[in-house]
Amino acid sequence: MYKTVSFTRADMFERVWATPLLQLAKEIGVSDVALGKACRRAKIPLPGRAHWAKDAKARSQPKMPKNHDAFHDTVSFRVLDAEAHAAMIASRKSMP
């Protein structure tokens, strides 16, 4: 019922700076708090609160800091597999 969704640290950095956190978290299937915590653990800087309110030309993206811990080269989330969950519920309903 659950699946693991993994991203490289560089890929997650690009996604965080290209999409608002709430929207990105919804796409992945986690909460914005879980996404923020995972990024902080992996030493990925996050946009400030007013970042997306600024004009696109005024937004600035920092450089990704070096990671000295190889454990955080991958950012992983355990999310509900909606298709498998729906199939399981359908199979339970079809049982007498």
C-alpha positions in Angstrom: 0.0 0.0 0.0 2.9 2.3 0.5 5.7 3.2 -2.0 9.0 5.0 -1.6 9.5 8.1 -3.7 13.1 9.2 -4.0 14.9 12.2 -5.4 18.6 13.1 -5.7 19.6 16.0 -3.6 20.3 18.1 -6.7 16.9 17.2 -8.2 15.1 18.1 -5.0 17.0 21.4 -4.9 15.8 22.3 -8.4 12.2 21.3 -7.6 12.1 23.3 -4.4 13.2 26.4 -6.2 11.0 25.9 -9.2 7.7 25.1 -7.4 6.0 26.4 -4.3 6.5 24.0 -1.4 2.7 23.4 -0.9 2.3 22.5 -4.5 5.4 20.3 -4.6 4.4 18.5 -1.4 1.0 17.8 -2.9 2.5 16.4 -6.1 4.8 14.1 -4.1 2.1 13.0 -1.6 3.5 14.4 1.6 2.8 17.4 3.8 4.6 20.7 3.4 6.1 20.2 6.9 7.5 16.8 6.0 9.0 18.2 2.8 10.6 21.1 4.7 12.0 18.8 7.3 13.5 16.5 4.7 15.1 19.4 2.9 16.6 20.8 6.1 18.0 17.4 6.9 19.6 17.2 3.4 20.9 20.8 3.8 18.8 22.1 1.0 18.0 25.8 1.4 14.3 26.7 1.1 12.7 29.8 -0.4 11.6 32.4 2.1 7.9 33.2 2.7 7.8 36.1 0.2 9.8 34.4 -2.5 6.8 33.5 -4.7 5.1 36.9 -4.2 8.0 38.6 -5.9 8.2 39.2 -9.6 9.9 36.4 -11.4 12.8 38.6 -12.4 13.3 39.7 -8.7 13.6 36.1 -7.4 17.0 34.9 -6.6 18.1 31.3 -6.1 21.1 30.5 -3.9 23.8 28.0 -4.8 23.3 24.5 -3.3 25.7 24.1 -0.3 28.1 21.2 -0.3 26.9 18.1 1.5 29.5 16.4 3.7 27.2 13.5 4.6 26.7 10.9 1.9 23.6 9.6 3.7 21.7 12.7 2.6 22.5 12.5 -1.1 19.0 11.0 -1.6 15.8 12.5 -0.3 13.1 9.7 0.2 9.5 9.8 1.2 7.2 6.9 2.0 3.8 7.7 0.5 0.5 6.0 0.1 0.2 4.2 -3.3 -3.3 5.4 -4.3 -3.8 2.8 -7.0 -2.9 -0.1 -4.8 -5.1 1.3 -2.0 -8.1 1.7 -4.3 -7.6 -1.9 -5.7 -7.4 -3.3 -2.2 -10.7 -1.5 -1.2 -12.4 -2.6 -4.4 -11.4 -6.3 -3.7 -12.8 -6.0 -0.2 -16.1 -4.7 -1.4 -16.4 -7.5 -3.9 -16.0 -10.1 -1.2 -19.3 -11.6 0.0 
